Amino acid sequence: MNNDEFIRRDLAVLWHPCTQMKDHEQLPLIPIRRGDGVWLEDFNGQRYLDAISSWWVNLFGHANPRISMPIKEQLDRLEHVLLAGFSHEPVVQLSERLVALTPAALTRCFYADNGSSAVEVALKMSFHYWQNQGANHKTKFVNLSNSYHGETLGALSVGDVELYKKTYQPLLLEPITVASPDCYYRQDGQSTEEYSKQQFAQMEQVLAQRHQEICAVIVEPLVQCAGYMRMYDPVYLALLRDACDRYGVHMIADEIAVGFGRTGTLFACEQAGVAPDFMCLSKGLTGGYLPLSVVLTSEPVYQAFYDDYQKLTAFLHSHSYTGNPLGCTAALATLDIFEQDKVIEANKILSEAMYREVQELQDHPHVAEVRQCGMILAIEMAADKVAKTPYPWQERRGLAVYRHGLEEGVLLRPLGNVVYFMPPYVITQEQIRHMTKVAIEGIHLATK
């Protein structure tokens, strides 16, 4: 079978995510036959370097035998069992290890299927906690402008990217939105720490004035990924943790995209030395192999639900595939690689290589910023470099970079005018040079 034949079959029956399907009348669909390390291969034998880890999930390369083999072995023992009233070895092992790896205050694991579902769990759990405490007036959530937390209705409610949210507005909760600490807009000469502290003033004011009606504040620690990879200083998280404690409000850390080494530490919250009340994890949790998510929370939250059945305080939230043994096994194998290979230390060398290879773009007349947080590097194209005036979204400059990348064997999927790298951790420095070279060429073409 070749690409053309496969594409005909696909377009006859499939509706792809996050896609205007009419684009595929001109934009080629890429059918993938196999993966190997950082490479994806189509049915014609063309290879593509997966510079975005297949939507940020793949940590240690495609078809990694150190993850594949344990899953195959688990498949012959137990593929799935309900987690209500039953349990199994992989889910207990994984929970023990996650509790040991995450901040000390997080002692309980609640599983779901995907990142959006994890956010739903955290929102409901926070709201329900306050109900169980008799604080029925606490019904609101605080989010940051330009934030993104998923596509299900609760998760979409606490996001703030208009492209995804506007159509569904009548269906959604109304959060209290506070200005983001996004350091793209800081003044010349102003440090990211200074700007993040400055931006926190609005959060402090909202919590001071409205804490009695607020359940929780939800944030993406350090990087607003779907919000064009905008970044901020860890000091904001430290200030937020302190304020949440003072005003009696939960802190929800959505580490779905930034967890498991993406920001330079295993979890982004580590860089601020804080423990959230809820930590949402998914994506890299299974190394990109299987859908699985988890919400870690504290003993006080757990105890607020722990009572006689007749009190009706239980958290009656469930998913059919909660704590799936195969997903948990993939996650355990992923954690083994972190433990055995000193991944975080090795990533520092790779992140330095990525930064070094794009330095020529600092002087590009249409690159407003090159920013980096660990293994995430973003390049923002702009019509006016100094004023940071964006290109009109209708021009789809990022799409030109995407097309060039495919022609040169690199999967880049820009967010609007932002080209970014979030590659698997098994990428080599030679592959980084190829990836960045192609991206730079694409940026030159897209900004002519």
N, C-alpha and C positions, 0 to 999 in steps of 0.2 A: 504494500500500500504506500502511496506517496502523499505528500501534503495536500494536494488539490483534492484528491478523492476523500481524504479524511475531513477536510474543511466542508465539503458539500454535505457529508453526513451530519456533521456537527450543527451547521446552520439550519438544517431542516428540523431540528428537534430541541436545541438548547437555547436558553436565555441566560446570558453570562452576567455576572455581578458587576456592579459599578461601571456599566457600559451602556452607551447609546448604540444599540445594535446596528443602526443604519450606518455607523462608521465603518462597519466591516464590508460595506460595498466597495470601499477604497482601501481601507486599512487591513492588511493581512492578519488573519488569525494565525497564531503559531501553535500547531499541534505538537505536543511533546511525547516522544516515544520512550525515552529513558533519561535518567539523571546519573551523574557520577561526580562526586565532589562539588566543586563550584559550577559545574557545567550541566546544562540541559541540552538535549539533542532532539531535533525534530525528525520527521519521517523521511526527509531527504538527506539526512546526515549532517545538516548544518548545526553547529554548536553555538550556544549562547551562555556567556558568563553571567551567572545569576547575582547581579550587583545589589539586589534588594531582598535577597533571601526569601523569595517567593512570598511577598507581603510580610517580611520581617520575622518569619517563623523558623527558618532553617539556620541552625547554629553550626553544625559540624558536617555540612555537606550532604548531598543527595546520595542515597544508597550506601550509607555508612554501616559497615558490617557490625560495628560495636553497638549499634542501636538495633539494627535489623535482626541480628541473631537472637538476642533475648526476647524480642517480640515473637519470633517464630517458635521458640521454646515454650513461651507462655501460652501461645495459641493451642498447643497440644494438651495443656493442663486445664485451662479455664478461660473461655473467651469473654464471658460476662455473667454477672449475677446482680440482682437488685441490691442496693445498699441500705434499704430500709429493713431493719431487723436481721440483716445478714452482713457479712464482711469477708475479706480475703487478704492474703498476705501482701500483695503489691500495694494496696491502698494504705495499709497500716505502715509498711516500710517507708512509703513516700511521705506520709504525714509526719512520721518521726523525723525524717531528714529535713523536711521543710521547716518544721518547728525549730530544729537545731540551727538551721542556716539563716533564718530571718531574725529580725530584732527580737530580743528576749521577751518582750511583752506579748508577742503573738504565740498563742499556745494551742489554738484550735483550727482545724481545717474543714471547710465545707466545699464540696466539689460540684462543678457544673460542667457544661459541654464546651463553652467558648467564651471569649472575652466579654462580649455583650451580656451574656448570661451571668457572668461573674459580677459585673457592675449592677445588674438587676438584684442579685443576691445581697450585695453590700447595701444598696439603697433600702431595700425592704427590711433587712436586718437592723439597720440603724433606726429607721422609723418605728419598727416593732419593738425594739429595745425601749425607746422612750414611752411607747404605749404601755408596755409592761411595768414601767417605772411610775406610771400615773401622770406622765407629762404629755397629756393629750394635745396641748397647744403647739407642740413641736411637729410641724408638718412640712417645713421648707428645707430646700437644699441650696447651697451656695456653690457656684461654679466660676470658672475663669473665662473671660472672653477668649475666643479663638480656640476653645478646648474641644476635644472629641473623645467620646467614651463608648461609641458603638451605635448600632442601628436599631436595636429593639426599642420599644417606645420609652421605657424608663431611662435607658442609657442615652437615647437620642435627646430626651428632655434636658439632661444635664450637660449636653454638648452645646457648642456655640458656633459651629461652622455652617453658615447659612445654606451652602450648596446642598447639604444633606438634610437640613432641618426644616427649611421654609415651607415646603409642600405639606408637611405633616403637622404644622403648628397647632391646628385646632384639636389635635388628638393628645397633645403633650402637657405634662406638668409645667408649671411656670417657676423656674429657678430664680434665685437672686444672683445676677451676673455682676462680677467684680472685674475691674480692668486687669488684664494679664501682666505678669512681670516680664514678658517677652522683651528681651534686651536688644532686639533689632532697632528699636526706636530710641535708644539712649542717645544722649548728646555726645558730640565729639569730645574725647578726653574723659568721659564719665565711665567709671568701671562698672562691670556687670553687677558687682556687689552693691555699689551705691544705688544703681538704678533699681535693682530688685527691692532694696530697702525702701526706696522712695515709693515704689508701686504698692508696697504692702500697706501703706497708710489707709487706702480705701477699704481693704479687707478688715483692718483693725476697726475702722469706723462702723462698718456694717455689722460686725460681730458685737461691738459695744451696744449698738442701738437695737439690734433685732435678735440677739442670741436666744431669747425666750421662745421664739418661734422656729428656730433653726435646728434641724436634726444633725446635719453634717456638712462639711466642706469637702468637695471632691476635686482632686488635682492630678495631673500627670506630672510626676516628679521630673524636673529638669528639662524635659523636652516635650513640646506639644507636637507630636509626630504628624498626625493627619492635618494639623494646623500649620502646614508648610515647614515642619521641622524647626520651629522657633524654639529658642533656648533661653534659660535663665539661671541665676546663681543659686546654689544650695542654701544660702542664707534665708531665702524666702520660706523654705520648708521649715527651718528652725523657728522663724518668727511665727509661722502658722501653727506649729505644734504648741508653742507657748500660749498663743492666743486661744486656741481651742481648749486647752486646759483651764485657762482663766475664766472662760465664758461658758464652760460646760457644753461643748459642741464636739461631735465626732470628727475625726480626720480620716478620709478615705483616700488611700494612695492607689491610683490606677497605674500599676507597673506592668500592664499587659504587654506593651511594646518596649518599654525601657528596662524591664527586668532581665536577669540572667546575662549580665555582662555588657549590655549594649552601651551603657554610659561610662564604662571604665571601672565600675565596681559591680559586684554580683547583683546588688539591688541599688537603685538610685538613691533611696532614702538614707543609705549608709553614709553618703557624702555630707549629709546634714546632721548625722548622728541622732536621727529621730526614729521613733516607732509609731506608725499610724495605728488607729483603732481597727482599721480594715485595710488589708493589702490584697489587691486583685492581681492574679497572675494567670497567664495563658501563653499563647504564641510559642516562645522559645521553651516553655515548660517541657514539652515532649521532643525538643530538638527539631520540630517541624514535621513530625511523623504522623501524629494522630490528634484529633480534637480533644482537648481537655483543659479545664480551668479550675482554679481554686481560689477561695477567699479565706485568708487567714485572719483571725480575730483574737481578742484577748479573753482571759478568764472571766473578768467582770461582765463582759457582754454575754458569754456563754451561760453564766450563772443566772442572768436575768430571764432566761427562757426555761431554766431547770426547775420544775415544780411538779406537783401532782397533775395528772392528765385533766382532771375536772376543772382545774384553774384555767385551762385553754390558753396557756402561754407558749405552747410549743411553736417552733418555726416550721410550719407545714408547707415547705417549698421543696419541689423535687423535679428531677429530670430523669428520664428513663435510663440514660446511660451514665448517670452520676458515678464517678469513681471507677470507670471501666478498667478492668485489669490490664488490658493491652495498652491503653493510654498510660496507666500508672507505670507499667514496665518500661515503656519508652522514656518516661520521665526519670525513672531510676537510672537507666543507662546513660541518659544525658548528664545527670548529676555525677555519675561515676567518671565521665570524661572530664568534667570540671575539676574533680578531686585529683585525678591521676595525672593530668597534663599541665597543671598550672596555667590554665587558660587566661586568666585575668592578666597575669604578667606577660604572657606572649602577645596578648592583644595590644598592650602598650606599644610594642614595636610596630605592629601592623597599623595602628592608628597614627603613629608618627609618620609612617611611610605614606599613608593616604594624604595627610596634610602637606607633606613635603612635595608630593607630586602635583598638587594643584596651586602652588604658590604663584605661578605666572598669572593666575586669574585675579590676583589682588589688584593689579593695575588695569584690568580689562575695563573699557569704558562703559560696559553694560552689566557688570557684576557689582551689585551693591554691597554684598557681604559674602565672605566665606566663613562659615562657623562650624564648630566641631564640639562634640561631647562624646568622648570615648570612641566607640566604633560606629558613630553616626556622624557623617560629614555632609553639610548642605551648602549649596551654591545658589544664591538668589540673583536671578537676572532681573534687570530693571531698565525702564526706558530712560530714566535719569539717575545716574549713579549717586550724585551728591544729594539730591532731594529725595532719593529712594522712591521716585514715582514709578508705580508698576506699569508693565505693559497691559493693555486691555486684555481681559481674559479671553475675549472672542478671537484674538489672534492665535491662540493656542501655540505659543512659542515652545512650551515644553514638549508638545507632540512632535515638533521637528527634531528635538533631541532624541526622543524615543525612536523615531523612524531611523535616524542615523545610527543609533545604537544597534538596532536589529540588523541593519545592513553590514555592520562591522562585528557582529557576533557578541554584543553585550546587551543584556536585559537591564535597561534603565526605564523607570516609569515615573517621570517627574510629577510633582504635585504642583499644578499650575505652572508658575515661572520658576519653581525651585527644583533644581537637579540635586539628587542626593545619593549617597552610598550608604548601604547598610548590609554589607556582604557577609556570607558565612565566615566563621572564624578560621576555617581551614584554608582561606585564600593565601596565596604566596605573594611575596613582594613583586615578582615578575608579573603575576596576574593583576596586581594593583596598578602597575605601570600601564598595562594594556587597558584596563577599565578606565583609568583617569584620562589617558590619551584620547580614547574614543569620546568620552564625555566632553573634554575640552574642545575637540573638533566639532561636536554637536552644538556646543554653546556658541562657538564662532559662527556657525551656519545659521543658527536660530536668531542671532542678534545683528545680522547684516543690515 
